[in-house]
């Protein structure tokens, strides 16, 4: 399966989940005929690796089963359908980035805009390059992303051309509406003579859009808002 096909497949899964809603409905909301016609969807036992994928065959089959349901999903609190796992292949492709950052030791306040191109390496390993512009100067960020699907834990290592290196680590969690969030914190860095800590949330809201909400703390102080950047997928025309 090509990268283009994997992207299209991932977009289709997320679109169906978002529109139909992997929502928590009690069993009583379903008729017996509906449940008998489409049995409760469960993750099968086993961990069968799939070439070119992060998720196992069992996890991919669960996603396919959830996205083809014609009934609302049944909440897990009622021993219902298993929730959709996060698939980091979502990020593969080219994204446009835009947003506004406040003034800080990391740079002057102003617009931040550019692109990120994400490539799959193997298993749950990915790499990407951000080429962006800011008030100060052009910016290049080389990124390596690793995802632990068992622990649902993601690590994003960013090498910034302006000097700092960020390691953003945290768990990826989903909600019954089909949205996913990576709540992360970065190891402290020093810039402009100040010790800086970053934290944030990467919020996946749709198949083709997500945003990163950031907070910053300096010299041991409290965290404060550090702006918001938005990613929008560049949709390439099919050949």
Secondary structure, DSSP 8 states (H G I E B T S, - for coil): --HHHHHHHHHHHHHHIIIII---B-GGGS-HHHHHHS------S-----TT-SS-HHHHHHHHHHHT-SS--B-GGGT--------GGGG-EEEEEEEEE--BTTB-SEEEEEEEEEEEEETTEEEEEEEEE-SSSEEEEEEEEEEETTTTEEEEEEEETTS-EEEEEEEEEE-TTS-EEEEEEE--EEETTEEEEEEEEEEEEETTEEEEEEEEEETT---EEEEEEEEEE------
